[in-house]
Amino acid sequence: MKINWKKTLLITGVILLIAGAIDPLEGSVIIAAGSLLVTIYSYMVNDRFKRYFMIGLLLIAFGILSMFYVSARGGLGEGELPWIWILTIVPYPVGWLMTVGLLIYKKVKKEFVF
């Protein structure tokens, strides 16, 4: 039996995106890995939304790195950083929503099959 690696890549990425959302703080690295796998899949199959998946990945990565930085500096408000720094974390959920939204759109339009 031959394994379809592209389909496996997509399914694994989607599972990681959903599993990481159970706890977005602790699962942030899992979400980033899932987004990376979905983006790699979209480039492998030359998907028309590949640029949007890449933008979603970059937003997620930037937001997660910002979240780690804010956490390392003691958090917001009572730590060293003012509350305005929360705006640097906003790209993380925006990127996740964008990626999941694209996946749902593609599934509804039947552009790929799980």
N, C-alpha and C positions, 0 to 999 in steps of 0.2 A: 504494500500500500504506500503510495506516494503522499508525502505531507505537503500541503499547500502553505508554504512559509509566509506568503503575503497575507493570507487570510488569518493565519495564526497570529501574526504581528498585530493586525487590526483588532482581533478579538481580545488579545492580551492587553492592548492599550486601553480599550473601552472598559474592560474589567478593572484595571488599575485606576482609571479616572473615577469610576463609580465607588470602588472600595475606599479610595483615599478621601472621598467626600463624607464618609461616615464620621471622621474626625479631621476636619480640614487643617488643623494646626499640626497634629502629629502625622497626619497622612500627606502632608505637603510634598514630601519627597516622592511618595508613591504617585501622586497626581502628576508631578513633573515627569516622572518616568513614563506614565501612561500617555501624556501629551506628546512626549518625544517619540514613542512608538507609533502613535497615530500619524504624526507628522512624517516620519520616515516612510510609513505605508503610503501616504498621499503622494510623496515624491516618487516612490517606486512604481506606482501605477499611473503617474502623470495626471493626477486628479486636477480638475479645474479650480478647486478650492485650496490647493496646496499652499499658496501664499497666505491665506487666512489662517490655516492651521499653524503655519510658521509664526505668524503674528501672535496667535493665541499662546504658543509655546514661549515666545519671548516675554509676553506679558506675565505669564505664570512664573517664569524664572526670575524676572525682575522683582515681582511682588514677594516671592519666597525669600530671595536674598535680602530684600528690605526688611521683611519680617524677622529674619535671623539677626540682622544688624540691630534693629530696634530692641529685640530681646536681649542681645548681648550687652547693650548699653543700659539695661535696667528697666526697659519698658517705657511706657508713655505716661506723661503727667508727673508721677512721683519720681520717676527715674531722671536721667539726665536730659531726655528729649521732651520737647513740648508736644501737645496733642496734635499739632498740625502734621506731624510725621506720619500720622495714620494714612494720609493721602498717598504716601509712597507704597503702602501695602495694597491699596485699592486695585492695582492692575492684576493681582493674583486672582480674586474672584471674577473679575471681568474677563480675564483670559480663559478661566475654566468655563464660565457661562458661554463664551463665544465658541469654544471647542465643542462642548456638549450640544449647543444649539445647532452647529453645523452638522454634527453627527445625526441628530434627530431629523434635521431637514433632509439630509441625504437618504436616510432610512425611509422617510415618508415619500420621497420622490423615487424610491426604489433604485437609487444609483449604485448601491452595493447591497449584498445579501450576506447576513451573518451565517 
